[in-house]
Amino acid sequence: MKDKALKLIWKANGYLDAQLIKNYLESFGITVYDFEESVGLSYGLTSGPLGEVELYVPTAQAEEADGYMRQYAQASGQDVPDEDQ
């Protein structure tokens, strides 16, 4: 997706992981849009390009969302996402 009004904030592994993170960000009042291949959802894929779900936020909320995602990544023991993501 190439919309300048939105920024990619996270790439989730599958629908359930994406919904967890989407709900987490929405609990802070951040608008989140998810984009995925429909076949990934249909077959329950969680790895590879067909299982990947991209989460986008409005650019106006991107900095705040980045902060929450850094907290999430640190608390869950995951790598902190790059600044350019």
PDB file with one MODEL, atoms N, CA, C and O in Angstrom:
MODEL        1
ATOM      1  N   MET A   1       0.853  -1.179   0.000  1.00  0.00           N
ATOM      2  CA  MET A   1       0.000   0.000   0.000  1.00  0.00           C
ATOM      3  C   MET A   1       0.889   1.230   0.000  1.00  0.00           C
ATOM      4  O   MET A   1       1.840   1.320   0.776  1.00  0.00           O
ATOM      5  N   LYS A   2       0.578   2.165  -0.865  1.00  0.00           N
ATOM      6  CA  LYS A   2       1.392   3.366  -0.972  1.00  0.00           C
ATOM      7  C   LYS A   2       0.516   4.606  -0.842  1.00  0.00           C
ATOM      8  O   LYS A   2       0.273   5.310  -1.822  1.00  0.00           O
ATOM      9  N   ASP A   3       0.058   4.860   0.341  1.00  0.00           N
ATOM     10  CA  ASP A   3      -0.758   6.030   0.635  1.00  0.00           C
ATOM     11  C   ASP A   3       0.059   6.918   1.567  1.00  0.00           C
ATOM     12  O   ASP A   3       0.433   6.492   2.659  1.00  0.00           O
ATOM     13  N   LYS A   4       0.335   8.144   1.144  1.00  0.00           N
ATOM     14  CA  LYS A   4       1.168   9.035   1.952  1.00  0.00           C
ATOM     15  C   LYS A   4       0.485   9.459   3.245  1.00  0.00           C
ATOM     16  O   LYS A   4       1.146   9.965   4.152  1.00  0.00           O
ATOM     17  N   ALA A   5      -0.810   9.264   3.345  1.00  0.00           N
ATOM     18  CA  ALA A   5      -1.532   9.624   4.562  1.00  0.00           C
ATOM     19  C   ALA A   5      -1.412   8.538   5.634  1.00  0.00           C
ATOM     20  O   ALA A   5      -1.810   8.744   6.780  1.00  0.00           O
ATOM     21  N   LEU A   6      -0.854   7.368   5.249  1.00  0.00           N
ATOM     22  CA  LEU A   6      -0.699   6.247   6.179  1.00  0.00           C
ATOM     23  C   LEU A   6       0.754   5.834   6.277  1.00  0.00           C
ATOM     24  O   LEU A   6       1.521   5.998   5.328  1.00  0.00           O
ATOM     25  N   LYS A   7       1.133   5.295   7.431  1.00  0.00           N
ATOM     26  CA  LYS A   7       2.496   4.803   7.633  1.00  0.00           C
ATOM     27  C   LYS A   7       2.438   3.358   8.116  1.00  0.00           C
ATOM     28  O   LYS A   7       1.659   3.019   9.007  1.00  0.00           O
ATOM     29  N   LEU A   8       3.270   2.516   7.517  1.00  0.00           N
ATOM     30  CA  LEU A   8       3.382   1.132   7.960  1.00  0.00           C
ATOM     31  C   LEU A   8       3.993   1.129   9.354  1.00  0.00           C
ATOM     32  O   LEU A   8       5.063   1.696   9.573  1.00  0.00           O
ATOM     33  N   ILE A   9       3.302   0.482  10.299  1.00  0.00           N
ATOM     34  CA  ILE A   9       3.761   0.495  11.679  1.00  0.00           C
ATOM     35  C   ILE A   9       4.229  -0.881  12.146  1.00  0.00           C
ATOM     36  O   ILE A   9       5.061  -0.980  13.048  1.00  0.00           O
ATOM     37  N   TRP A  10       3.692  -1.955  11.530  1.00  0.00           N
ATOM     38  CA  TRP A  10       4.044  -3.301  11.988  1.00  0.00           C
ATOM     39  C   TRP A  10       3.678  -4.316  10.925  1.00  0.00           C
ATOM     40  O   TRP A  10       2.692  -4.152  10.206  1.00  0.00           O
ATOM     41  N   LYS A  11       4.485  -5.374  10.828  1.00  0.00           N
ATOM     42  CA  LYS A  11       4.147  -6.513   9.977  1.00  0.00           C
ATOM     43  C   LYS A  11       3.929  -7.698  10.906  1.00  0.00           C
ATOM     44  O   LYS A  11       4.858  -8.183  11.552  1.00  0.00           O
ATOM     45  N   ALA A  12       2.697  -8.147  10.958  1.00  0.00           N
ATOM     46  CA  ALA A  12       2.314  -9.225  11.866  1.00  0.00           C
ATOM     47  C   ALA A  12       2.348 -10.572  11.150  1.00  0.00           C
ATOM     48  O   ALA A  12       2.195 -10.644   9.930  1.00  0.00           O
ATOM     49  N   ASN A  13       2.548 -11.621  11.914  1.00  0.00           N
ATOM     50  CA  ASN A  13       2.545 -12.984  11.390  1.00  0.00           C
ATOM     51  C   ASN A  13       1.167 -13.593  11.561  1.00  0.00           C
ATOM     52  O   ASN A  13       0.897 -14.265  12.556  1.00  0.00           O
ATOM     53  N   GLY A  14       0.305 -13.362  10.598  1.00  0.00           N
ATOM     54  CA  GLY A  14      -1.033 -13.942  10.627  1.00  0.00           C
ATOM     55  C   GLY A  14      -2.082 -13.024  11.214  1.00  0.00           C
ATOM     56  O   GLY A  14      -1.779 -12.013  11.847  1.00  0.00           O
ATOM     57  N   TYR A  15      -3.326 -13.408  10.983  1.00  0.00           N
ATOM     58  CA  TYR A  15      -4.489 -12.618  11.363  1.00  0.00           C
ATOM     59  C   TYR A  15      -4.596 -12.420  12.879  1.00  0.00           C
ATOM     60  O   TYR A  15      -4.860 -11.308  13.336  1.00  0.00           O
ATOM     61  N   LEU A  16      -4.397 -13.479  13.657  1.00  0.00           N
ATOM     62  CA  LEU A  16      -4.565 -13.361  15.112  1.00  0.00           C
ATOM     63  C   LEU A  16      -3.538 -12.422  15.720  1.00  0.00           C
ATOM     64  O   LEU A  16      -3.871 -11.606  16.579  1.00  0.00           O
ATOM     65  N   ASP A  17      -2.285 -12.532  15.277  1.00  0.00           N
ATOM     66  CA  ASP A  17      -1.237 -11.636  15.761  1.00  0.00           C
ATOM     67  C   ASP A  17      -1.569 -10.192  15.389  1.00  0.00           C
ATOM     68  O   ASP A  17      -1.383  -9.281  16.196  1.00  0.00           O
ATOM     69  N   ALA A  18      -2.058  -9.987  14.174  1.00  0.00           N
ATOM     70  CA  ALA A  18      -2.415  -8.641  13.713  1.00  0.00           C
ATOM     71  C   ALA A  18      -3.550  -8.060  14.551  1.00  0.00           C
ATOM     72  O   ALA A  18      -3.507  -6.887  14.922  1.00  0.00           O
ATOM     73  N   GLN A  19      -4.557  -8.865  14.851  1.00  0.00           N
ATOM     74  CA  GLN A  19      -5.692  -8.374  15.629  1.00  0.00           C
ATOM     75  C   GLN A  19      -5.279  -8.024  17.054  1.00  0.00           C
ATOM     76  O   GLN A  19      -5.798  -7.066  17.628  1.00  0.00           O
ATOM     77  N   LEU A  20      -4.361  -8.780  17.626  1.00  0.00           N
ATOM     78  CA  LEU A  20      -3.862  -8.483  18.965  1.00  0.00           C
ATOM     79  C   LEU A  20      -3.196  -7.106  18.980  1.00  0.00           C
ATOM     80  O   LEU A  20      -3.466  -6.288  19.859  1.00  0.00           O
ATOM     81  N   ILE A  21      -2.340  -6.863  18.018  1.00  0.00           N
ATOM     82  CA  ILE A  21      -1.624  -5.595  17.958  1.00  0.00           C
ATOM     83  C   ILE A  21      -2.562  -4.456  17.576  1.00  0.00           C
ATOM     84  O   ILE A  21      -2.454  -3.353  18.111  1.00  0.00           O
ATOM     85  N   LYS A  22      -3.469  -4.717  16.665  1.00  0.00           N
ATOM     86  CA  LYS A  22      -4.452  -3.695  16.268  1.00  0.00           C
ATOM     87  C   LYS A  22      -5.284  -3.267  17.476  1.00  0.00           C
ATOM     88  O   LYS A  22      -5.475  -2.072  17.704  1.00  0.00           O
ATOM     89  N   ASN A  23      -5.772  -4.220  18.242  1.00  0.00           N
ATOM     90  CA  ASN A  23      -6.566  -3.897  19.435  1.00  0.00           C
ATOM     91  C   ASN A  23      -5.739  -3.156  20.475  1.00  0.00           C
ATOM     92  O   ASN A  23      -6.239  -2.257  21.152  1.00  0.00           O
ATOM     93  N   TYR A  24      -4.475  -3.536  20.598  1.00  0.00           N
ATOM     94  CA  TYR A  24      -3.566  -2.858  21.531  1.00  0.00           C
ATOM     95  C   TYR A  24      -3.458  -1.378  21.169  1.00  0.00           C
ATOM     96  O   TYR A  24      -3.626  -0.518  22.034  1.00  0.00           O
ATOM     97  N   LEU A  25      -3.180  -1.075  19.912  1.00  0.00           N
ATOM     98  CA  LEU A  25      -3.052   0.318  19.489  1.00  0.00           C
ATOM     99  C   LEU A  25      -4.376   1.066  19.575  1.00  0.00           C
ATOM    100  O   LEU A  25      -4.407   2.229  19.976  1.00  0.00           O
ATOM    101  N   GLU A  26      -5.459   0.413  19.203  1.00  0.00           N
ATOM    102  CA  GLU A  26      -6.768   1.059  19.283  1.00  0.00           C
ATOM    103  C   GLU A  26      -7.156   1.384  20.718  1.00  0.00           C
ATOM    104  O   GLU A  26      -7.927   2.316  20.948  1.00  0.00           O
ATOM    105  N   SER A  27      -6.644   0.643  21.679  1.00  0.00           N
ATOM    106  CA  SER A  27      -6.947   0.935  23.083  1.00  0.00           C
ATOM    107  C   SER A  27      -6.360   2.279  23.515  1.00  0.00           C
ATOM    108  O   SER A  27      -6.787   2.848  24.519  1.00  0.00           O
ATOM    109  N   PHE A  28      -5.381   2.787  22.760  1.00  0.00           N
ATOM    110  CA  PHE A  28      -4.795   4.100  23.020  1.00  0.00           C
ATOM    111  C   PHE A  28      -5.400   5.179  22.122  1.00  0.00           C
ATOM    112  O   PHE A  28      -4.920   6.313  22.105  1.00  0.00           O
ATOM    113  N   GLY A  29      -6.449   4.833  21.379  1.00  0.00           N
ATOM    114  CA  GLY A  29      -7.123   5.794  20.523  1.00  0.00           C
ATOM    115  C   GLY A  29      -6.482   5.979  19.160  1.00  0.00           C
ATOM    116  O   GLY A  29      -6.748   6.970  18.480  1.00  0.00           O
ATOM    117  N   ILE A  30      -5.644   5.043  18.752  1.00  0.00           N
ATOM    118  CA  ILE A  30      -4.974   5.131  17.460  1.00  0.00           C
ATOM    119  C   ILE A  30      -5.781   4.363  16.425  1.00  0.00           C
ATOM    120  O   ILE A  30      -6.203   3.233  16.673  1.00  0.00           O
ATOM    121  N   THR A  31      -5.993   4.966  15.278  1.00  0.00           N
ATOM    122  CA  THR A  31      -6.697   4.318  14.180  1.00  0.00           C
ATOM    123  C   THR A  31      -5.734   3.392  13.460  1.00  0.00           C
ATOM    124  O   THR A  31      -4.626   3.800  13.110  1.00  0.00           O
ATOM    125  N   VAL A  32      -6.144   2.145  13.234  1.00  0.00           N
ATOM    126  CA  VAL A  32      -5.274   1.153  12.600  1.00  0.00           C
ATOM    127  C   VAL A  32      -6.015   0.504  11.438  1.00  0.00           C
ATOM    128  O   VAL A  32      -7.187   0.144  11.548  1.00  0.00           O
ATOM    129  N   TYR A  33      -5.301   0.365  10.319  1.00  0.00           N
ATOM    130  CA  TYR A  33      -5.831  -0.318   9.140  1.00  0.00           C
ATOM    131  C   TYR A  33      -4.966  -1.537   8.879  1.00  0.00           C
ATOM    132  O   TYR A  33      -3.739  -1.458   8.925  1.00  0.00           O
ATOM    133  N   ASP A  34      -5.607  -2.667   8.606  1.00  0.00           N
ATOM    134  CA  ASP A  34      -4.840  -3.884   8.322  1.00  0.00           C
ATOM    135  C   ASP A  34      -5.054  -4.304   6.871  1.00  0.00           C
ATOM    136  O   ASP A  34      -6.159  -4.225   6.335  1.00  0.00           O
ATOM    137  N   PHE A  35      -3.960  -4.754   6.253  1.00  0.00           N
ATOM    138  CA  PHE A  35      -3.986  -5.193   4.865  1.00  0.00           C
ATOM    139  C   PHE A  35      -3.305  -6.548   4.784  1.00  0.00           C
ATOM    140  O   PHE A  35      -2.201  -6.730   5.297  1.00  0.00           O
ATOM    141  N   GLU A  36      -3.972  -7.502   4.133  1.00  0.00           N
ATOM    142  CA  GLU A  36      -3.434  -8.856   4.032  1.00  0.00           C
ATOM    143  C   GLU A  36      -3.966  -9.529   2.776  1.00  0.00           C
ATOM    144  O   GLU A  36      -4.939  -9.081   2.170  1.00  0.00           O
ATOM    145  N   GLU A  37      -3.309 -10.604   2.409  1.00  0.00           N
ATOM    146  CA  GLU A  37      -3.785 -11.431   1.306  1.00  0.00           C
ATOM    147  C   GLU A  37      -4.973 -12.244   1.810  1.00  0.00           C
ATOM    148  O   GLU A  37      -4.893 -12.853   2.877  1.00  0.00           O
ATOM    149  N   SER A  38      -6.052 -12.261   1.074  1.00  0.00           N
ATOM    150  CA  SER A  38      -7.243 -12.982   1.529  1.00  0.00           C
ATOM    151  C   SER A  38      -6.994 -14.478   1.655  1.00  0.00           C
ATOM    152  O   SER A  38      -7.605 -15.130   2.502  1.00  0.00           O
ATOM    153  N   VAL A  39      -6.120 -15.030   0.840  1.00  0.00           N
ATOM    154  CA  VAL A  39      -5.841 -16.461   0.926  1.00  0.00           C
ATOM    155  C   VAL A  39      -5.171 -16.812   2.262  1.00  0.00           C
ATOM    156  O   VAL A  39      -5.384 -17.899   2.801  1.00  0.00           O
ATOM    157  N   GLY A  40      -4.365 -15.893   2.788  1.00  0.00           N
ATOM    158  CA  GLY A  40      -3.718 -16.126   4.082  1.00  0.00           C
ATOM    159  C   GLY A  40      -4.729 -16.281   5.196  1.00  0.00           C
ATOM    160  O   GLY A  40      -4.587 -17.150   6.057  1.00  0.00           O
ATOM    161  N   LEU A  41      -5.743 -15.445   5.183  1.00  0.00           N
ATOM    162  CA  LEU A  41      -6.805 -15.528   6.191  1.00  0.00           C
ATOM    163  C   LEU A  41      -7.653 -16.782   5.975  1.00  0.00           C
ATOM    164  O   LEU A  41      -8.026 -17.454   6.937  1.00  0.00           O
ATOM    165  N   SER A  42      -7.953 -17.093   4.722  1.00  0.00           N
ATOM    166  CA  SER A  42      -8.790 -18.252   4.412  1.00  0.00           C
ATOM    167  C   SER A  42      -8.159 -19.563   4.880  1.00  0.00           C
ATOM    168  O   SER A  42      -8.845 -20.449   5.389  1.00  0.00           O
ATOM    169  N   TYR A  43      -6.845 -19.669   4.697  1.00  0.00           N
ATOM    170  CA  TYR A  43      -6.154 -20.906   5.051  1.00  0.00           C
ATOM    171  C   TYR A  43      -5.436 -20.846   6.395  1.00  0.00           C
ATOM    172  O   TYR A  43      -4.809 -21.824   6.804  1.00  0.00           O
ATOM    173  N   GLY A  44      -5.519 -19.730   7.074  1.00  0.00           N
ATOM    174  CA  GLY A  44      -4.899 -19.612   8.390  1.00  0.00           C
ATOM    175  C   GLY A  44      -3.383 -19.574   8.349  1.00  0.00           C
ATOM    176  O   GLY A  44      -2.726 -20.030   9.284  1.00  0.00           O
ATOM    177  N   LEU A  45      -2.823 -19.038   7.278  1.00  0.00           N
ATOM    178  CA  LEU A  45      -1.368 -18.961   7.156  1.00  0.00           C
ATOM    179  C   LEU A  45      -0.809 -17.932   8.128  1.00  0.00           C
ATOM    180  O   LEU A  45      -1.416 -16.885   8.350  1.00  0.00           O
ATOM    181  N   THR A  46       0.354 -18.234   8.708  1.00  0.00           N
ATOM    182  CA  THR A  46       0.977 -17.313   9.653  1.00  0.00           C
ATOM    183  C   THR A  46       2.417 -16.994   9.305  1.00  0.00           C
ATOM    184  O   THR A  46       3.075 -16.256  10.038  1.00  0.00           O
ATOM    185  N   SER A  47       2.919 -17.527   8.216  1.00  0.00           N
ATOM    186  CA  SER A  47       4.290 -17.217   7.821  1.00  0.00           C
ATOM    187  C   SER A  47       4.359 -17.009   6.320  1.00  0.00           C
ATOM    188  O   SER A  47       3.474 -17.423   5.572  1.00  0.00           O
ATOM    189  N   GLY A  48       5.435 -16.356   5.901  1.00  0.00           N
ATOM    190  CA  GLY A  48       5.602 -16.072   4.489  1.00  0.00           C
ATOM    191  C   GLY A  48       4.744 -14.911   4.051  1.00  0.00           C
ATOM    192  O   GLY A  48       3.952 -14.384   4.832  1.00  0.00           O
ATOM    193  N   PRO A  49       4.901 -14.508   2.799  1.00  0.00           N
ATOM    194  CA  PRO A  49       4.174 -13.337   2.319  1.00  0.00           C
ATOM    195  C   PRO A  49       2.651 -13.485   2.335  1.00  0.00           C
ATOM    196  O   PRO A  49       1.943 -12.488   2.480  1.00  0.00           O
ATOM    197  N   LEU A  50       2.143 -14.688   2.192  1.00  0.00           N
ATOM    198  CA  LEU A  50       0.683 -14.865   2.195  1.00  0.00           C
ATOM    199  C   LEU A  50       0.094 -14.787   3.598  1.00  0.00           C
ATOM    200  O   LEU A  50      -1.096 -14.510   3.750  1.00  0.00           O
ATOM    201  N   GLY A  51       0.902 -15.026   4.618  1.00  0.00           N
ATOM    202  CA  GLY A  51       0.420 -14.973   5.989  1.00  0.00           C
ATOM    203  C   GLY A  51       0.676 -13.643   6.669  1.00  0.00           C
ATOM    204  O   GLY A  51       0.177 -13.402   7.768  1.00  0.00           O
ATOM    205  N   GLU A  52       1.442 -12.785   6.035  1.00  0.00           N
ATOM    206  CA  GLU A  52       1.808 -11.509   6.630  1.00  0.00           C
ATOM    207  C   GLU A  52       0.656 -10.508   6.571  1.00  0.00           C
ATOM    208  O   GLU A  52      -0.052 -10.412   5.569  1.00  0.00           O
ATOM    209  N   VAL A  53       0.484  -9.774   7.653  1.00  0.00           N
ATOM    210  CA  VAL A  53      -0.531  -8.724   7.726  1.00  0.00           C
ATOM    211  C   VAL A  53       0.187  -7.417   8.042  1.00  0.00           C
ATOM    212  O   VAL A  53       0.895  -7.310   9.043  1.00  0.00           O
ATOM    213  N   GLU A  54      -0.003  -6.434   7.182  1.00  0.00           N
ATOM    214  CA  GLU A  54       0.610  -5.126   7.396  1.00  0.00           C
ATOM    215  C   GLU A  54      -0.375  -4.215   8.119  1.00  0.00           C
ATOM    216  O   GLU A  54      -1.543  -4.115   7.743  1.00  0.00           O
ATOM    217  N   LEU A  55       0.116  -3.558   9.157  1.00  0.00           N
ATOM    218  CA  LEU A  55      -0.707  -2.636   9.933  1.00  0.00           C
ATOM    219  C   LEU A  55      -0.239  -1.211   9.674  1.00  0.00           C
ATOM    220  O   LEU A  55       0.944  -0.898   9.810  1.00  0.00           O
ATOM    221  N   TYR A  56      -1.182  -0.356   9.299  1.00  0.00           N
ATOM    222  CA  TYR A  56      -0.904   1.040   8.985  1.00  0.00           C
ATOM    223  C   TYR A  56      -1.666   1.946   9.931  1.00  0.00           C
ATOM    224  O   TYR A  56      -2.754   1.610  10.396  1.00  0.00           O
ATOM    225  N   VAL A  57      -1.078   3.102  10.209  1.00  0.00           N
ATOM    226  CA  VAL A  57      -1.742   4.143  11.008  1.00  0.00           C
ATOM    227  C   VAL A  57      -1.657   5.459  10.252  1.00  0.00           C
ATOM    228  O   VAL A  57      -0.775   5.619   9.408  1.00  0.00           O
ATOM    229  N   PRO A  58      -2.553   6.411  10.530  1.00  0.00           N
ATOM    230  CA  PRO A  58      -2.432   7.732   9.909  1.00  0.00           C
ATOM    231  C   PRO A  58      -1.099   8.372  10.299  1.00  0.00           C
ATOM    232  O   PRO A  58      -0.645   8.223  11.433  1.00  0.00           O
ATOM    233  N   THR A  59      -0.479   9.077   9.367  1.00  0.00           N
ATOM    234  CA  THR A  59       0.835   9.671   9.641  1.00  0.00           C
ATOM    235  C   THR A  59       0.795  10.605  10.851  1.00  0.00           C
ATOM    236  O   THR A  59       1.799  10.750  11.548  1.00  0.00           O
ATOM    237  N   ALA A  60      -0.333  11.231  11.105  1.00  0.00           N
ATOM    238  CA  ALA A  60      -0.458  12.117  12.259  1.00  0.00           C
ATOM    239  C   ALA A  60      -0.333  11.356  13.583  1.00  0.00           C
ATOM    240  O   ALA A  60       0.029  11.947  14.601  1.00  0.00           O
ATOM    241  N   GLN A  61      -0.626  10.064  13.579  1.00  0.00           N
ATOM    242  CA  GLN A  61      -0.544   9.250  14.794  1.00  0.00           C
ATOM    243  C   GLN A  61       0.660   8.306  14.779  1.00  0.00           C
ATOM    244  O   GLN A  61       0.824   7.505  15.699  1.00  0.00           O
ATOM    245  N   ALA A  62       1.493   8.391  13.758  1.00  0.00           N
ATOM    246  CA  ALA A  62       2.591   7.438  13.579  1.00  0.00           C
ATOM    247  C   ALA A  62       3.618   7.503  14.704  1.00  0.00           C
ATOM    248  O   ALA A  62       4.065   6.460  15.181  1.00  0.00           O
ATOM    249  N   GLU A  63       3.997   8.685  15.132  1.00  0.00           N
ATOM    250  CA  GLU A  63       5.012   8.814  16.179  1.00  0.00           C
ATOM    251  C   GLU A  63       4.513   8.196  17.492  1.00  0.00           C
ATOM    252  O   GLU A  63       5.248   7.478  18.170  1.00  0.00           O
ATOM    253  N   GLU A  64       3.273   8.484  17.832  1.00  0.00           N
ATOM    254  CA  GLU A  64       2.689   7.921  19.055  1.00  0.00           C
ATOM    255  C   GLU A  64       2.603   6.395  18.946  1.00  0.00           C
ATOM    256  O   GLU A  64       2.931   5.683  19.896  1.00  0.00           O
ATOM    257  N   ALA A  65       2.162   5.899  17.792  1.00  0.00           N
ATOM    258  CA  ALA A  65       2.059   4.456  17.582  1.00  0.00           C
ATOM    259  C   ALA A  65       3.429   3.792  17.650  1.00  0.00           C
ATOM    260  O   ALA A  65       3.558   2.699  18.203  1.00  0.00           O
ATOM    261  N   ASP A  66       4.456   4.440  17.094  1.00  0.00           N
ATOM    262  CA  ASP A  66       5.820   3.904  17.176  1.00  0.00           C
ATOM    263  C   ASP A  66       6.243   3.713  18.626  1.00  0.00           C
ATOM    264  O   ASP A  66       6.844   2.698  18.979  1.00  0.00           O
ATOM    265  N   GLY A  67       5.929   4.687  19.456  1.00  0.00           N
ATOM    266  CA  GLY A  67       6.278   4.590  20.875  1.00  0.00           C
ATOM    267  C   GLY A  67       5.604   3.403  21.545  1.00  0.00           C
ATOM    268  O   GLY A  67       6.242   2.669  22.300  1.00  0.00           O
ATOM    269  N   TYR A  68       4.324   3.211  21.273  1.00  0.00           N
ATOM    270  CA  TYR A  68       3.604   2.085  21.866  1.00  0.00           C
ATOM    271  C   TYR A  68       4.136   0.748  21.336  1.00  0.00           C
ATOM    272  O   TYR A  68       4.216  -0.231  22.078  1.00  0.00           O
ATOM    273  N   MET A  69       4.496   0.714  20.054  1.00  0.00           N
ATOM    274  CA  MET A  69       5.018  -0.533  19.477  1.00  0.00           C
ATOM    275  C   MET A  69       6.398  -0.856  20.036  1.00  0.00           C
ATOM    276  O   MET A  69       6.731  -2.030  20.194  1.00  0.00           O
ATOM    277  N   ARG A  70       7.197   0.138  20.334  1.00  0.00           N
ATOM    278  CA  ARG A  70       8.495  -0.108  20.978  1.00  0.00           C
ATOM    279  C   ARG A  70       8.285  -0.700  22.368  1.00  0.00           C
ATOM    280  O   ARG A  70       8.981  -1.637  22.760  1.00  0.00           O
ATOM    281  N   GLN A  71       7.326  -0.153  23.112  1.00  0.00           N
ATOM    282  CA  GLN A  71       7.007  -0.691  24.435  1.00  0.00           C
ATOM    283  C   GLN A  71       6.526  -2.136  24.326  1.00  0.00           C
ATOM    284  O   GLN A  71       6.924  -2.993  25.114  1.00  0.00           O
ATOM    285  N   TYR A  72       5.665  -2.395  23.341  1.00  0.00           N
ATOM    286  CA  TYR A  72       5.137  -3.740  23.126  1.00  0.00           C
ATOM    287  C   TYR A  72       6.263  -4.712  22.797  1.00  0.00           C
ATOM    288  O   TYR A  72       6.333  -5.807  23.357  1.00  0.00           O
ATOM    289  N   ALA A  73       7.144  -4.306  21.887  1.00  0.00           N
ATOM    290  CA  ALA A  73       8.236  -5.180  21.465  1.00  0.00           C
ATOM    291  C   ALA A  73       9.177  -5.485  22.634  1.00  0.00           C
ATOM    292  O   ALA A  73       9.602  -6.627  22.809  1.00  0.00           O
ATOM    293  N   GLN A  74       9.498  -4.478  23.420  1.00  0.00           N
ATOM    294  CA  GLN A  74      10.383  -4.688  24.564  1.00  0.00           C
ATOM    295  C   GLN A  74       9.732  -5.594  25.607  1.00  0.00           C
ATOM    296  O   GLN A  74      10.388  -6.481  26.152  1.00  0.00           O
ATOM    297  N   ALA A  75       8.460  -5.378  25.886  1.00  0.00           N
ATOM    298  CA  ALA A  75       7.758  -6.179  26.893  1.00  0.00           C
ATOM    299  C   ALA A  75       7.593  -7.627  26.461  1.00  0.00           C
ATOM    300  O   ALA A  75       7.579  -8.527  27.301  1.00  0.00           O
ATOM    301  N   SER A  76       7.468  -7.864  25.155  1.00  0.00           N
ATOM    302  CA  SER A  76       7.260  -9.225  24.669  1.00  0.00           C
ATOM    303  C   SER A  76       8.568  -9.899  24.248  1.00  0.00           C
ATOM    304  O   SER A  76       8.557 -11.031  23.765  1.00  0.00           O
ATOM    305  N   GLY A  77       9.695  -9.202  24.431  1.00  0.00           N
ATOM    306  CA  GLY A  77      10.992  -9.788  24.112  1.00  0.00           C
ATOM    307  C   GLY A  77      11.301  -9.845  22.626  1.00  0.00           C
ATOM    308  O   GLY A  77      12.182 -10.597  22.209  1.00  0.00           O
ATOM    309  N   GLN A  78      10.595  -9.066  21.821  1.00  0.00           N
ATOM    310  CA  GLN A  78      10.833  -9.037  20.376  1.00  0.00           C
ATOM    311  C   GLN A  78      11.836  -7.936  20.050  1.00  0.00           C
ATOM    312  O   GLN A  78      12.097  -7.050  20.863  1.00  0.00           O
ATOM    313  N   ASP A  79      12.386  -8.011  18.850  1.00  0.00           N
ATOM    314  CA  ASP A  79      13.271  -6.960  18.383  1.00  0.00           C
ATOM    315  C   ASP A  79      12.469  -5.683  18.186  1.00  0.00           C
ATOM    316  O   ASP A  79      11.330  -5.717  17.719  1.00  0.00           O
ATOM    317  N   VAL A  80      13.066  -4.573  18.541  1.00  0.00           N
ATOM    318  CA  VAL A  80      12.424  -3.277  18.343  1.00  0.00           C
ATOM    319  C   VAL A  80      12.459  -2.959  16.859  1.00  0.00           C
ATOM    320  O   VAL A  80      13.516  -3.073  16.238  1.00  0.00           O
ATOM    321  N   PRO A  81      11.318  -2.558  16.262  1.00  0.00           N
ATOM    322  CA  PRO A  81      11.288  -2.282  14.821  1.00  0.00           C
ATOM    323  C   PRO A  81      12.208  -1.124  14.453  1.00  0.00           C
ATOM    324  O   PRO A  81      12.460  -0.228  15.258  1.00  0.00           O
ATOM    325  N   ASP A  82      12.703  -1.164  13.215  1.00  0.00           N
ATOM    326  CA  ASP A  82      13.557  -0.094  12.702  1.00  0.00           C
ATOM    327  C   ASP A  82      12.776   1.196  12.566  1.00  0.00           C
ATOM    328  O   ASP A  82      11.554   1.184  12.425  1.00  0.00           O
ATOM    329  N   GLU A  83      13.497   2.320  12.611  1.00  0.00           N
ATOM    330  CA  GLU A  83      12.868   3.631  12.453  1.00  0.00           C
ATOM    331  C   GLU A  83      12.227   3.806  11.085  1.00  0.00           C
ATOM    332  O   GLU A  83      11.199   4.472  10.964  1.00  0.00           O
ATOM    333  N   ASP A  84      12.837   3.203  10.032  1.00  0.00           N
ATOM    334  CA  ASP A  84      12.352   3.425   8.675  1.00  0.00           C
ATOM    335  C   ASP A  84      11.185   2.530   8.298  1.00  0.00           C
ATOM    336  O   ASP A  84      10.682   2.628   7.178  1.00  0.00           O
ATOM    337  N   GLN A  85      10.749   1.682   9.174  1.00  0.00           N
ATOM    338  CA  GLN A  85       9.657   0.767   8.855  1.00  0.00           C
ATOM    339  C   GLN A  85       8.334   1.448   8.859  1.00  0.00           C
ATOM    340  O   GLN A  85       7.311   0.811   8.608  1.00  0.00           O
TER     341      GLN A  85
ENDMDL
END
